[in-house]
Amino acid sequence: MYKNFLFDCDGVILNSNKVKTDGFYYAAKDYGHEEALKLQIYHKLNGGISRYQKFKFFLNDILKVPFTKDIYDDLLNKYSNYVSSQLLKCDLADNLINLRKIFSMSNWMVVSGGDQIEIKKLFTLRSIDYLFNGGIFGSPLNKYEIFESLFFKRLNKKESIYLGDSLYDYEVASYFGVDFRYIEEWSEFELMQSHAKKNNLKVHTNLQEFFLEIQGGLPESHNS
């Protein structure tokens, strides 16, 4: 059915959502405990949106100070340094390499809100970069911009599916008319089940369950 599999990274390929959440607090804590917690909450409510937008929100709407490039860059650097060290330890999706072998004729792509350069470096260090023959894409472009580029240039929407764990992931896929499935095992999207039920979406525990189902190895996934 599908030739093109597009994956969000955090919470789908990597068990990294908590690392990212902790990273926002770590970067912002020098500006106050309560302020850093507010940034964490904003981050969790807006999964899939890039750090660049979130730190601008932190300055403009939480601290309510004029945008200052020095402070902005300092926040980004603290966040990046913390997250980069922790992501090397995160769990990978179960049997990812074996699943890739089974679906060897398909195109695999990453469409993430994370920094594109950092993701490529991380995937190389973890020896999984070669799995994504269709490319690894991330910020500073947002997911709408990445999808527009992919589907304008080379992908057939009817042959594609996006696997994500946030409301934003669903909204992007829906906007472009691309099939979507929720992956819930590591998600921080607390309303996933109710949103999936309301919109008649399928929810899978993890990538292995999804791929086994479309291969015919499991019964229909649970509708939420």
HUBEL-V955493 format. One line per field, one symbol per residue. ss: DSSP state (~ for helix, > for strand, _ for the rest). psi: psi as a letter, one per 20 degrees, with the letter a starting at -180 (. if undefined). burial: b if it has 16 or more other ideal C-beta (glycine too) atoms within 10 Angstrom, else e. Layout:
ss = ???
psi = ???
burial = ???
This chain:
ss = ___>>>>__>___>__~~~~~~~~~~~~~~~_~~~~~~~~~~~~~_____~~~~~~~~~~~~~_____~~~~~~~~~~~~~~~~~~~____>___~~~~~~~____>>>>>>>>>~~~~~~~~~~___~~~___>>>>>___~~~~~~~~~~~___~~~>>>>>__~~~~~~~~~___>>>>>________~~~~~~~___>>>__~~~~~~~~~_______>_
psi = gphooppqfpifhqmjghggghhggghihijpghghhhggggghilpiqqhghhhgggghhghlqqpphggghgggggggggghhhhiiqqqppkgghhhhhlhirppqpoqirpggggggghghjljhihmiiqoqaqiqrhghgggggihgiqphijqqporjrhggghggghjkpqqqqoigjqjnhjgghggghjlqqpqgahggghhgiijiqrprpp.
burial = eeebbbbbbbbbbbbbbebbbebbbbbbeebeeebbebbbebbbebbbbbbeebbebbbeebbeeeeeeebeeebeebbeebbbebbeebeebeebeebbeebeeebbbbbbbbbbebbbebbeeeebbebbebbbbbbebbbeebbeebbeeebeeeebbbbbbbbbbbebbeebebbbbbbbbbbbbeebeebbeeeebbbbebbbbbbbbbeeeeeebeeb
